[in-house]
Amino acid sequence: MRLLTRLTAITASALTALSVSVLPVSAAGTAAAAPELVVNGTFANGTAPWWNSANTSMAVDSGRLRVSVTGGTANPWDAMIGQNDITLAQGKSYTLSFDASASTAVSVVTTVQLADAPYTNTLTQPIALTTASKRFSFPFTSSLGTSAGQVSFQLGKNAGFTFFVDNVSLTESSSTTPPGDGPVDMTNGFYVDPDSNPAIWVRDNSGDSRAARIRSAISAKPMARWFGAWSGDIRSAVSRYVAAADAADKLPVLVAYNIPGRDACGGHSGGGAGSEAAYRTWISEFAAGIGDRPAVVVIEPDSLGDFGCMDEAEIQVRTRMLNHATQQFRDKAANTWAYLDAANAGWVAPATMANRLRDAGVGNVRGFAVNVSNYYTTAESTTYGNAVVSALGGGATFVVDTSRNGNGSNGQWCNPAGRKLGTPAQLGGGAEMLLWVKVPGDSDGPCGIAPDVPAGTFSPDLAIRLIDGS
């Protein structure tokens, strides 16, 4: 069953027994992999069908396109490269993405437009280039319905320089529509991890007076399974977990957490893959492990919030890795709703986060996640999420981590006292979904009210305090 069908699979008796509210959902199918509209965007097959205008010359150099641009032109379009015969549908949403750099800092323009007069633009986007290659991603809604579209890079009105571009992609954004009509109980629809840290603790400590309360309030609830280096062969580990959920006809929630330099600001959950190449392989295998089975994935918590603790070179590498991750879920996990992590309401300004999300490839996936492992209320988080959507110009959805936000934030992030469990997983609630992404009772690190509990380790004391709000 596909993702939305999975979420509608509930009986009236189960709804009555669970005594939870029902929310609307459509039984329409989820998105298939979007077809690529650009031909030879990796330049693996030379330059064709790309063309260049006067004042430019082009060749493939080390797997990317190198364009020499003559200086002294009056207009950006006086020196161009592009590709024609792009088919666009009016009113459809698309994302144009590419890697680009230049021999010197320079501003150029990329467009999606008619190839012939009157050259009507549906996307005109200035881009600031430096000598470091950067991933750019621009979602837009087409005002054109044509088979004579064009993707172009307008390079004129500059001094002479060299332009480099690679991995050019134009795809229609996910055709999956947000849930629309028909009853669904999301608590029943999500998969309950039988081997979560709280579930294991409850099984191993059945005689403990706290076990029954932790089972009822936490381990019996749907929550995310986090995957990292500890998971072993990642493709097999992910496949086994998703297969178990599929067999139970439930929807699993997974977290990919293995990016190099992980938790750069917090420090308690440091680690990650040993190199960019290792990470690219790991995340590719992660997506392949899901395949065409339904799943929800949160991609790399804190990864776009940590920029204040990283230098520019590290930021560029991280952004490139995240963009690769979004492409892998887009291309290898067609029935997955994937969400880039977008920090929380108290960390990064919405406009800044929107820029980071664009660069990281949010246009390739369903949207973004907020408040992961933090405590901001659902209302604060949805206000923040909506502001990010607005700054993105629409075209994205978001989910909120409600695992520990029942009492809101007191300004501390590392095992603060007085926090409480939030709303269990459901559709809607101000966001596309409310999810328990952080596992309640798992420590943030040796800090706060758990000074001796390492990050990711379950503490029954933390769990009880979350149940009681103490």
Secondary structure by P-SEA (a helix, b strand, c coil): ccaaaaaacccaaaaaaacbbbbbbbcccccccccccccccccccccccccccccbbbbbcccbbbbbbbcccccccccccccccccccccbbbbbbbbbcccccccbbbbbccccccccccbbbbbbbccbbbbbbbbbbbcccccbbbbbbbbcccccbbbbbcbbbbbcccccccccccccccccccccccccaaaaaaaacccccaaaaaaaccccbbbbbbbcccccaaaaaaaaaaaaaaaacbbbbbbbcccccccccccccccccccaaaaaaaaaaaaaaacccccccccccccccccccccaaaaaaaaaaaaaaaaaaacccccccccccccccccccaaaaaaaaaaacccccccccccccccccaaaaaaaaaaaaaaacccccccccccccccccccccccccbbbbccccccccccccccccccccccccccccccccccccccaaaaaaaaacc
